[in-house]
Amino acid sequence: MSVARVVRSIERAAAAGDEAGLPHRLCRAMCESLDMDGASMSLMTHTEARQLLCASGDEALRLEELQYESGEGPCMTTSESGTPVVCADPGEYLTEWPIFGSRMREELPRVALVLALPLTPSGARKPIGSVDLLRHTPALPGDQRMAQALAAARSVTDILLDRALRHFGGTEPLPWEPSDVIDAHWGRARQAAGRLAARRNIAVPDALALLRARAFATGRPLPQVCADLFDEPT
């Protein structure tokens, strides 16, 4: 598929439904046009204000969770650096992200390739987030495939900014589905960090680090750890 056809497939997906399902349609279109088995998308990925927009399935969601819990991984790197990151055969060698890498090998053994792409607006230098694409076979992207992937990511970024800019940075929850998953995995984590910070008289980033450490130590997803905090008596 040519770069132009990949971009057209992204644009058709964006126009094919309402705003609530926009990120999911974009993730699905990227998977179909780039021959990938899963996708996830987040804003401000390498910051404490990180916001999940979409995960196409359980594997893609857990890939996002593991990176958020460990504070490292390909999507964190691509969001900070603005360059694509290819993580091939993660189960066969030590990655540059030791905590994330070990958890990924244990929990996502079927994932043989992760391609992380920055969401960089046209004409801009800094990304506003990232997309993670996963594959069950470790075929490395060649020059043409990488060009297609980067063009798709740019198209996705411009569509998000054009159709949803008014929602970014607001106080209302983002209108995207599944809203309960998005809130549970990111909104509630920030709320839990704020509650723990107030309880222990520490900074919010330090509280979030404690929650991440608890998730890592227990092997439980961060949303479950945060839910426990809300169940504890104040």
Salt bridges, closest charged atoms under 4 A:
GLU19 OE1 - ARG166 NH2 3.37
GLU19 OE2 - HIS167 NE2 2.75
ASP35 OD2 - ARG135 NH2 2.65
ASP37 OD2 - HIS136 ND1 3.56
GLU48 OE2 - ARG212 NH1 3.99
GLU59 OE2 - ARG110 NH1 3.75
GLU59 OE1 - HIS136 NE2 2.75
GLU64 OE1 - ARG50 NH2 2.72
GLU65 OE1 - ARG62 NH1 2.73
GLU65 OE2 - HIS185 NE2 2.52
GLU69 OE2 - ARG62 NH1 2.96
GLU69 OE1 - ARG103 NH2 3.88
GLU107 OE1 - ARG62 NE 2.71
GLU107 OE2 - ARG103 NH2 2.84
ASP228 OD2 - ARG220 NH1 2.71
GLU232 OE1 - ARG199 NH1 2.94
GLU232 OE2 - ARG214 NH1 3.98
